[in-house]
Amino acid sequence: MRRFLCKLMILSAVIASLSACKPSYDVPVDTPETGTMSADTPYDLDFVQINNDILEYYGEGSMSKIFPFIKNLEIDGDNESKNITMILDVQPNVMNDAIDILITDITKQIGDEAQMQDFRLKKSDNESFGTVFDIYNYTIKVTQDSNTIYDQTIETTDGEDIPFNPSTDGDTIKESIEAEIASNNADAVQETVATKETAASETTAQAAG
């Protein structure tokens, strides 16, 4: 019995010593910088990245087909003066309504790209271009055939409204086009079916006769 207790005590001591020698590891927790920003941290947007992302957005996919009249587009900004600048040059013979929709869409994209860089901001929606324009003023410069269509700085930080409707943008146009295509396809299918049914009826009548 004494030998058993002695062995038990030795085993306990060995386990305790191994536990004491075992290294401990602190698991690093990656917390996004945007998640730890205090409300008074200065805004510091990367306008080069915003510009590149927006150029890619309009240069590929369906948006390049919806807005094929973009000749040149540039987004720039200044974190010190708190101003965002959009410079747009469009093809000739484009209706003003189409240009307005494009400006609206670009402005919403700026708001969304800014929010991706700073989570304190809110993205655009059908009622707002995004809260980045509560922090930054907005300069719009649009030309067409060397003629200036827009050249104004909107003092959004002082409550001035951006003079476009955020509920009408590229996505709205895209959905409308897709719905029209779907409707036309459905009409074409119905017409084909009706034609085949008519042909079949005529064939049946001729066979009966």
Phi, psi and omega in degrees: 000316180297320179297321179297314180296322180295315179296321180296318180295319180295316180298319179296320180294321179296315179300318180296320181292322178295320179296322181292327182277343184296124181291149177250145183239134174267117181284118180292141178249117180275106178256120180305141181302324180295334182283342182253004181291135174277164185298333183263008176293130182299143177284136183218080184278147177266096185284337174296316179293318178300314180300312182297317181295320182288321176298320178294321181299317182272350181267352184229161170067206188292330182295329178292337178273327179287322181238067182282357186265011176283120175270318181205142181216134179216133176245129179221170180192168180225117181286340179281309181277352180056063178219138176249135181240131176243120180245121186229134173237129185241162179293158176289165176062036175251131182296148180299326179298320179294321178295319179297319179295320178296315178301317178301314183294316179299317181298319177293323178295322176299314179299320181289320179294322178296320180295328179292336179269335182218107186288356173288339180276162176247146180288171177284161174210196182284356180240351186212150176271004182107148186284356175301331181278001167276342184254326183242140170284171190224120177254127180244125176231115182232131178233156178211119183054044179068004176263138180275123179265315177226141171201087183210149174253123182263120182280071184293332180290343176261010177096003179287135183276143171289124191280047177221163185261111183293348180278350178245110183215190182298323179296321178298315179296317180301313180297322180294317179296315180298321179294321180292319178297315179298319180294317179296321178296319179296319178296320180295320179295315180298321180294320179296315179298316180297320179298316180295321180295321179295317179297318180296320179295318179295321179296318179296319180295320180293321179294322181290325182285000000 
